[in-house]
Amino acid sequence: MGELEPGGKFCMSQQIDKKKTIQVRIDVFWHRFLKVLGAQSGRSIRDLIEEVLGDYYTLEDFSEVERRKIK
């Protein structure tokens, strides 16, 4: 929340949320499928999703999205 500084001033934190992770929503069917696939392959659901997204979004695609943001 905030802190009480010496002298009695109350300061709120100015820190910006700098999380390095994001949440991805998947429906029940995909969750069940990835859960079974993960159990069979010995990998986590997160690893499987990261691999698929990494294959889908190449560095060139990412660069294109970043260029569009700048314009």
C-alpha positions as CSV (number, residue, x, y, z in Angstrom):
1,M,0.0,0.0,0.0
2,G,1.9,3.1,1.2
3,E,4.4,4.0,3.8
4,L,4.7,6.6,6.4
5,E,7.9,8.6,5.9
6,P,9.8,10.2,8.8
7,G,8.1,13.4,9.6
8,G,4.6,12.0,9.0
9,K,4.2,12.2,5.2
10,F,2.3,9.4,3.7
11,C,3.8,8.3,0.3
12,M,2.2,5.9,-2.1
13,S,4.4,3.6,-4.1
14,Q,5.2,4.8,-7.6
15,Q,6.4,1.4,-8.8
16,I,5.0,0.2,-12.0
17,D,4.0,-3.4,-12.4
18,K,7.0,-5.0,-14.2
19,K,5.9,-8.6,-14.4
20,K,7.8,-10.7,-16.9
21,T,5.0,-13.2,-17.3
22,I,1.5,-13.1,-18.8
23,Q,-1.6,-15.1,-18.3
24,V,-3.1,-17.0,-21.2
25,R,-6.7,-18.2,-21.1
26,I,-7.5,-21.5,-22.7
27,D,-10.8,-23.3,-22.8
28,V,-11.6,-26.6,-21.0
29,F,-11.0,-28.8,-24.1
30,W,-7.5,-27.4,-24.7
31,H,-6.7,-27.6,-21.0
32,R,-7.7,-31.3,-20.9
33,F,-5.8,-32.0,-24.1
34,L,-2.6,-30.3,-22.9
35,K,-2.9,-32.0,-19.5
36,V,-2.9,-35.4,-21.2
37,L,-0.2,-34.5,-23.7
38,G,1.9,-33.1,-20.9
39,A,1.5,-36.2,-18.8
40,Q,2.5,-38.4,-21.7
41,S,5.5,-36.3,-22.6
42,G,6.6,-35.4,-19.1
43,R,6.3,-31.7,-19.7
44,S,4.2,-29.0,-18.1
45,I,1.3,-27.2,-19.8
46,R,3.3,-24.0,-19.7
47,D,6.1,-25.6,-21.6
48,L,3.8,-26.9,-24.3
49,I,2.1,-23.6,-24.7
50,E,5.4,-21.7,-24.8
51,E,6.6,-24.1,-27.5
52,V,3.5,-23.7,-29.7
53,L,3.5,-19.9,-29.3
54,G,7.2,-19.7,-30.0
55,D,6.8,-21.7,-33.2
56,Y,3.8,-19.6,-34.2
57,Y,5.2,-16.2,-33.5
58,T,8.7,-16.1,-35.0
59,L,11.1,-13.2,-34.3
60,E,10.1,-11.6,-37.6
61,D,6.4,-11.6,-36.6
62,F,7.4,-10.0,-33.3
63,S,9.5,-7.4,-35.0
64,E,6.6,-6.5,-37.3
65,V,4.3,-6.0,-34.4
66,E,6.8,-3.8,-32.6
67,R,7.3,-1.7,-35.8
68,R,3.5,-1.2,-36.0
69,K,3.4,0.0,-32.4
70,I,6.0,2.7,-33.0
71,K,4.1,4.2,-36.0
